[in-house]
Amino acid sequence: MRLLLRLALLTLAIVFALVGVEYAARFSLRNVKTSGNATDFITAHNPAPPIVNNSLGFREREIPPKQGDRYRIAVVGDSFTWGQGVEAEERFSNRIESFLGPAYEVFNFGRPGNNLPEHLDVLRQALPIAPDFVLLQLYINDFETAVMKRPQPRPLLPRETDRSFRRRFVTYDLLSKQWALLQETVGLCESYPGYMARNLLDPHAPNAIETMASLRRIVDETAAAGVPMGIVIFPAYDRMGPRGSHYPFGYLHERIKVLCTDTKTPCLDLLPVLSQVPDPRTLWVSPFDAHPSAATHRLAAREIVTRFGPVWHR
């Protein structure tokens, strides 16, 4: 009887401790608005502000007919351009427009999750607005192809239960993230850099050939429309150490720059400037989301204006 009583008290103490930890975690994360993951607790319980789209389906104001005295720039990209976790006016596209002044207008054609084939589709929507320049924003995962399958760490619990618990309990969600990292560290699951290198490091590998052909198609189609373009590359700073150390995706940056040289396309690689930051996590929009913060968007906008401003002024 005493043993049962002790077990009951121990179980009760554990339950109260877990509840206490859960609510303490919820309180500490109450102001976190984004995690970059649509299936976790933060997204389910700390929803971001409403997003307003224009009639074309982009997070942008309505695009008026072109005025001849204003230089028009169309920015095509993924969630970095769209502005995951930041207000619309904080995005680098909006910052560029404010830096340049009233003689310029910059329109955002970013769409979360897009990669190179989708960028081409969006380009075809952007060209009819008669831009004077197209700026293509690239990120590392834009080079994944449809046949590439990302590594899938084993969940802590059966998948359906795991999915439900990750949305309902922040402590379980945090434990799941650490469990996935542990599997990657000890080799139970392939790392994301390893997966990318396996598919793309060799420039003659099928996926590498396909991605560069897709990028070349975007450049060629823009040129065929008679519109100048440039490329800005955002590095995966969640995968770099202090001051850019141990960065695993340099080969993709170099490959893009070679194509830019071959096609005479002006290019800006943000890796050097962002590598100067002592702690790359300070570039994140939240402790759980490695998308650019408002300050990182501002920094990127200044670098973009410095690089492309002379082209636009001409």
C-alpha positions in Angstrom: 0.0 0.0 0.0 2.8 2.4 0.9 4.6 1.6 -2.3 1.4 2.4 -4.3 1.1 5.7 -2.4 4.7 6.6 -3.1 4.3 5.8 -6.8 1.1 7.9 -6.9 2.9 10.9 -5.2 5.8 10.6 -7.5 3.6 10.5 -10.5 1.7 13.5 -9.3 4.9 15.4 -8.7 6.2 14.6 -12.2 2.9 15.7 -13.7 3.0 19.0 -11.8 6.6 19.6 -12.8 5.9 19.0 -16.4 2.9 21.3 -16.3 5.0 24.0 -14.6 7.8 23.7 -17.2 5.2 23.8 -20.0 3.6 27.0 -18.8 7.0 28.6 -18.0 8.1 27.8 -21.5 4.9 29.2 -23.0 5.4 32.4 -21.0 9.0 32.9 -22.0 8.1 32.4 -25.7 4.9 34.5 -25.7 6.4 37.2 -27.9 8.0 34.9 -30.5 5.9 35.3 -33.6 7.6 33.0 -36.0 9.4 29.6 -36.1 9.6 29.1 -39.8 7.7 25.8 -39.3 4.0 25.6 -40.1 3.5 22.4 -38.0 4.9 23.5 -34.5 3.6 25.1 -31.3 4.7 28.6 -32.0 3.0 28.8 -35.4 -0.2 27.3 -33.9 -0.4 29.5 -30.8 1.5 32.7 -31.7 0.1 33.5 -35.1 1.8 36.2 -37.2 -0.1 39.4 -38.2 -2.5 39.1 -41.1 -0.9 39.2 -44.6 -2.4 41.4 -47.3 -1.9 40.3 -50.9 -2.6 42.2 -54.1 -4.7 41.0 -57.0 -1.8 39.1 -58.4 -1.5 37.1 -55.2 1.8 38.7 -53.9 2.4 40.4 -50.6 2.6 43.8 -52.2 0.5 46.9 -53.0 -1.5 47.0 -56.2 0.8 47.7 -59.1 -0.3 50.7 -61.1 0.4 51.3 -64.8 4.1 52.2 -65.4 5.0 55.9 -65.4 7.8 56.8 -67.8 9.7 59.0 -65.3 10.0 56.3 -62.6 12.6 53.5 -62.6 10.7 50.2 -61.9 12.4 47.2 -60.2 10.8 43.8 -59.8 12.2 41.6 -57.0 11.7 37.8 -57.5 12.5 35.4 -54.7 11.4 33.0 -52.0 10.4 33.6 -48.3 13.4 35.8 -47.8 12.0 38.3 -50.3 8.4 37.7 -49.1 9.4 38.6 -45.6 8.9 35.7 -43.3 8.5 37.0 -39.8 8.8 40.7 -40.5 6.4 43.5 -41.4 6.1 44.4 -45.1 7.8 47.7 -44.7 10.8 46.0 -43.1 11.6 43.8 -46.1 14.7 44.6 -48.1 12.6 45.4 -51.2 10.8 48.1 -49.3 14.0 49.3 -47.8 15.6 49.6 -51.2 12.7 51.8 -52.4 13.0 54.1 -49.4 16.8 54.4 -49.8 16.4 55.2 -53.5 13.7 57.8 -53.2 10.6 58.8 -55.2 12.2 58.4 -58.7 12.2 54.6 -58.1 9.5 52.0 -57.4 10.3 48.5 -56.2 7.7 45.7 -56.3 8.0 42.5 -54.3 7.3 39.2 -56.2 8.5 36.9 -53.4 6.7 33.7 -52.6 7.5 31.3 -49.7 8.8 27.9 -50.7 9.6 28.8 -54.3 12.7 27.3 -55.9 14.2 27.8 -59.3 11.4 26.5 -61.5 8.9 28.5 -59.5 11.1 31.6 -59.8 10.8 31.3 -63.6 7.0 31.1 -63.3 6.9 34.2 -61.1 9.3 36.0 -63.5 6.7 35.5 -66.2 4.2 37.3 -64.0 6.6 40.1 -63.2 7.7 40.9 -66.8 4.2 42.2 -67.8 4.5 45.1 -65.3 7.3 46.4 -67.6 10.2 46.5 -65.1 13.4 48.3 -65.9 15.3 45.8 -63.9 14.7 42.3 -62.4 16.5 41.4 -59.1 16.5 37.7 -58.5 17.0 36.7 -54.8 18.5 33.2 -54.3 18.9 31.0 -51.2 20.6 27.7 -50.8 17.4 25.6 -50.8 16.4 27.1 -54.1 18.7 24.5 -55.6 16.9 21.5 -54.4 15.1 19.6 -57.2 11.9 17.6 -57.2 13.6 14.3 -57.0 15.8 15.2 -54.0 14.4 14.0 -50.7 15.4 15.7 -47.5 16.6 13.6 -44.6 13.8 12.7 -42.2 14.9 12.3 -38.5 13.0 9.7 -36.5 10.3 11.3 -34.3 10.2 10.8 -30.5 6.8 9.2 -30.7 4.7 7.6 -33.5 4.3 10.2 -36.3 0.6 11.0 -35.8 1.2 11.5 -32.0 4.4 13.4 -32.7 2.6 15.8 -35.1 -0.2 16.4 -32.6 2.1 16.9 -29.6 4.4 19.3 -31.4 1.5 21.6 -32.1 0.0 21.3 -28.5 3.0 21.3 -26.2 6.0 23.7 -26.6 8.2 21.5 -24.3 7.6 18.5 -26.6 8.3 20.6 -29.6 11.6 21.8 -28.2 12.6 18.2 -27.2 11.8 17.1 -30.7 14.1 19.7 -32.2 16.9 18.6 -29.9 16.2 14.9 -30.7 16.5 15.6 -34.4 19.8 17.5 -33.9 21.2 14.7 -31.8 20.4 12.2 -34.6 22.2 14.4 -37.1 25.2 14.8 -34.7 25.7 11.1 -34.0 25.1 10.0 -37.6 21.7 8.4 -37.2 20.3 10.8 -39.8 22.1 12.5 -42.7 22.7 16.2 -42.1 21.3 18.8 -44.4 24.7 20.0 -45.6 25.6 16.3 -46.3 22.4 15.8 -48.2 23.0 18.9 -50.3 26.6 17.9 -51.0 25.6 14.4 -52.0 23.3 15.8 -54.6 24.9 19.0 -55.7 28.7 19.2 -54.8 29.7 17.5 -58.0 28.8 20.0 -60.8 28.4 17.1 -63.2 25.8 15.3 -61.0 22.3 15.2 -62.5 20.7 17.5 -59.9 23.5 20.0 -60.2 23.1 20.1 -63.9 19.4 20.5 -63.6 19.6 23.4 -61.1 22.1 25.4 -63.1 20.1 24.9 -66.3 17.0 26.3 -64.5 19.0 29.3 -63.4 20.4 29.8 -66.8 16.8 29.6 -68.2 15.7 32.5 -65.9 18.7 34.6 -67.0 18.0 33.9 -70.7 14.3 34.5 -70.6 14.9 37.9 -68.8 17.4 38.9 -71.5 15.1 37.8 -74.2 12.5 40.2 -72.8 15.0 43.0 -73.1 15.1 43.6 -69.3 18.4 43.8 -67.4 18.7 41.7 -64.3 20.9 41.0 -61.3 21.2 38.3 -58.7 21.6 38.6 -54.9 22.6 35.5 -52.9 21.6 35.1 -49.3 23.8 32.6 -47.4 22.5 29.9 -45.0 23.9 31.7 -41.9 22.1 29.2 -39.7 24.8 26.8 -40.9 27.8 28.9 -40.3 30.0 29.4 -37.2 31.2 32.6 -35.7 32.3 35.1 -38.4 31.3 32.7 -41.2 33.5 29.8 -40.1 32.8 26.3 -41.3 30.3 27.4 -44.0 29.3 24.3 -46.0 27.7 25.8 -49.1 30.5 27.9 -50.6 30.5 25.7 -53.7 26.9 26.8 -54.6 27.9 30.5 -54.2 30.9 30.0 -56.5 28.8 28.2 -59.1 26.3 31.1 -59.2 29.0 33.6 -59.6 30.6 31.7 -62.5 27.2 31.8 -64.3 26.9 35.5 -63.6 30.3 36.1 -65.1 29.6 33.9 -68.2 26.2 35.7 -68.8 27.5 39.2 -67.8 24.9 39.3 -65.0 25.7 41.6 -62.1 25.8 39.6 -58.9 25.9 40.3 -55.2 27.0 37.6 -52.7 26.0 38.6 -49.2 28.2 35.9 -47.6 31.3 38.1 -47.1 29.4 40.9 -45.3 27.3 38.6 -43.2 30.4 36.5 -42.3 31.6 39.6 -40.4 28.9 39.1 -37.8 30.4 37.5 -34.6 27.3 35.5 -33.8 25.2 34.6 -36.9 22.2 33.9 -34.7 21.8 37.7 -34.2 20.8 37.8 -37.9 17.7 35.6 -37.2 14.2 36.9 -37.1 13.6 34.8 -33.9 15.5 32.3 -31.9 13.6 29.5 -33.8 13.5 31.0 -37.3 16.7 31.7 -39.3 14.9 34.0 -41.8 16.4 37.5 -41.9 15.5 39.9 -39.1 14.4 43.5 -39.8 18.0 44.6 -39.2 19.3 42.0 -41.6 16.9 43.1 -44.2 18.1 46.7 -43.8 21.7 45.6 -44.0 21.0 43.5 -47.2 19.1 46.5 -48.7 22.1 48.8 -48.2 24.5 46.3 -49.8 22.1 45.8 -52.7 21.8 49.6 -53.4 25.6 49.9 -53.2 26.1 47.1 -55.7 23.3 47.8 -58.1 22.8 51.5 -57.6 25.2 52.5 -60.4 23.5 50.2 -62.8 20.1 51.6 -61.9 21.3 55.2 -62.2 22.6 54.6 -65.7 
